Amino acid sequence: MREGASPDIICNCLSSGQWSDTSTAVPREMALAIYVDTRELVTILCTPTKLNCLVLGFLYSEGIISSLSDVASMRICEEDSLADIRLAKAGFKLPERRTLASGCGGGVSFATEKLKIESNLRIKSQEVLSLMKQLNEKAELYKYCGGVHTSALGDNSSLLVVAEDIGRHNTLDKIMGECLLTKLPTKDRVLLTTGRISSEMLSKAARMGTPVVVSRSSPTDRSIALAQEAGLTLVGYVRGSRLSVYSHKERVLPS
C-alpha cells in the first residue's frame, strides 16, 4: 500500500454491460484540526502525508509565523486528527476574518496582506515544459490511485520539493513547510502545479516569493489580476510543447 492511499477497496465496475467486483485504491482523506496556543484555528481536509509540513506551511502562508523560530513546539497526532502548536511569543489572537477557499479539500484563508514580488529570474520556455514533464513523472500517488493534485518547487532545471494532496492549496503549504524544515529558500524559484491557479493559490505563491507560477491547468481571472498586481509571472495550460503566459511575460524567454 502506498502512503496516502487507502487499502484496496472492492467496487462494482460495469464493462460491456456486465458487473464485476474489482479491487482498487483511492486517496485517503482526513480532517485535521489545528490548535494554536490551545485555541482551535481551523480544520483542514487533507491527505495524511507530510502533516508537519502542511501545518507549518499553512501557518506561514497565513502570516501566523514568519520562520521556524516562531514555533516553540508542535505535536501532531494522526490518530486523533489533531495538530497542537505552541508559539514562541505570547499574545496570539484568532483571526477575525476568514475566506473560504475555492480549492477541493475545504480550504480556508485568513491572509489579507498584499505582496509585491521583485525578481531578476528568467526562465526559457523549454525549461518550463521540461519542469512540467518532470512534475507529471513525479505524481506517484496520482498514478497509483488518482484523485489528488501534485505541486513542486523547482529551479530552472529540476524539481526540489514535491507534494501531493486532495487539496491544491494543501500541496503548496506542504512545500512551504518542508522548505522551512530543511531551510531551503523558496524565493526566486519556480512553483508548479497540476491544478488550476485560483486567487488563494496565487496568494500562497506570493507569500513564498516565487516569481514564476506554472500550471498544467487554467488560472482564474482574479488570479491573473492579482499576478499582475503582485509582479508574478503566471503560466497556464503547460501541455506537450505549448504554454500560455498571462502576466509578466518578460520572465519567460521564447527559446
Secondary structure, DSSP 4 states (H G I P E B T S, - for coil): --TTBPSPEEEEEEETTEEEEEEE--B--EEEEEEETTEEEEEEEE-SSSHHHHHHHHHHHTTS-SSGGGEEEEEEETTTTEEEEEESSS-----S--EE-SSTTT-EE-------------EEHHHHHHHHHHHHHH-HHHHHH---EEEEEE-SS-EEEEEEESSHHHHHHHHHHHHHHHT---TT-EEEESS-B-HHHHHHHHHHT-SEEEESSPBPHHHHHHHHHHT-EEEEEEETTEEEEEE-GGGEE--
